[in-house]
Amino acid sequence: MQSENRLFDDLAKVLNGAAGTLAGVGREAQENARARAREWVGGLDFVSRDEFEAVKAMAVAARDEADALKARLEALEGRHAVPADVA
């Protein structure tokens, strides 16, 4: 009876060690996959939200300035335009 208990104890120790090893391999594989995903995404040309908002604000300001200059140009051209019946 004593030998059976020892056999089960040894078997339990081996299975426990195998389970721990498999868990470690799983964690390592998961970390490796995450690192590869970060590397792949990092290689893409994404911009941060702050950079996007800054460029968006610059575009809005440039559009407003262009509209103001266009209105000013039309006003200046309207003042100096010669009527067609006079010329």
Helices and strands as residue ranges (DSSP letters): H 2-43, H 49-80
